[in-house]
Amino acid sequence: MIPQRFAPMLFSLILSGLMSLLVSGIATFRAVGFTDGVVGLWASAWLTAWLFAFPAVMLVAPLAQRAVRSLVAAR
């Protein structure tokens, strides 16, 4: 098991990977359609997007969590 202190980083890694996979896939298919080589283009776009998405999520997640805490009523 991974130690608890790495949970925020692991969360950011998984979230950024899945979201960049989805968004790059949609953008790639809209740009080139279902053509030969689209999977390779998608993979390349995804890895590039993930490179930027991971640090962005690491920076933005705490701000988003703070915003949610301020918008949600405490019990």
Legacy VTK file of the C-alpha trace (Angstrom):
# vtk DataFile Version 3.0
C-alpha trace
ASCII
DATASET POLYDATA
POINTS 75 float
0.000 0.000 0.000
0.978 3.588 -0.607
1.409 5.768 2.510
-1.439 8.215 3.251
0.809 11.246 2.786
0.931 10.518 -0.962
-2.879 10.502 -1.323
-3.186 14.053 -2.731
-0.485 13.403 -5.321
-2.005 10.051 -6.317
-5.444 11.671 -6.575
-4.000 14.385 -8.841
-2.195 11.814 -10.974
-5.322 9.684 -11.493
-7.704 12.608 -12.007
-5.435 14.410 -14.455
-4.749 11.198 -16.355
-8.407 10.315 -16.780
-9.569 13.829 -17.614
-6.769 14.461 -20.105
-7.478 11.064 -21.698
-11.140 11.965 -22.155
-10.631 15.529 -23.363
-7.762 14.700 -25.721
-9.789 11.832 -27.155
-12.760 14.047 -27.884
-10.573 16.758 -29.393
-8.615 14.272 -31.500
-11.719 12.553 -32.867
-13.342 15.914 -33.643
-10.212 17.113 -35.441
-9.412 14.060 -37.561
-12.371 11.693 -37.225
-12.123 7.909 -37.153
-9.182 7.554 -39.531
-6.151 5.295 -39.707
-3.622 6.297 -37.071
-6.134 8.115 -34.868
-5.193 6.018 -31.833
-1.548 7.040 -32.186
-2.531 10.688 -32.533
-4.776 10.369 -29.495
-2.017 8.756 -27.424
0.415 11.506 -28.372
-2.131 14.229 -27.578
-3.003 12.532 -24.295
0.584 12.298 -23.073
1.198 15.939 -23.958
-2.021 16.990 -22.215
-1.211 14.896 -19.150
2.193 16.546 -18.904
0.412 19.867 -18.358
-2.693 18.578 -16.564
-0.912 16.854 -13.675
0.899 19.916 -12.311
-2.204 22.030 -13.000
-4.358 19.715 -10.877
-1.714 19.704 -8.143
-1.907 23.502 -8.030
-5.654 23.979 -8.551
-7.102 21.129 -6.431
-6.436 22.842 -3.074
-8.086 26.030 -4.352
-11.098 24.077 -5.604
-11.376 22.230 -2.282
-11.276 25.539 -0.415
-13.973 26.978 -2.700
-16.178 23.922 -2.144
-15.757 24.161 1.633
-16.846 27.808 1.523
-19.906 27.010 -0.622
-21.144 23.975 1.302
-22.992 24.417 4.571
-21.451 22.748 7.620
-23.689 20.296 9.494
LINES 1 76
75 0 1 2 3 4 5 6 7 8 9 10 11 12 13 14 15 16 17 18 19 20 21 22 23 24 25 26 27 28 29 30 31 32 33 34 35 36 37 38 39 40 41 42 43 44 45 46 47 48 49 50 51 52 53 54 55 56 57 58 59 60 61 62 63 64 65 66 67 68 69 70 71 72 73 74
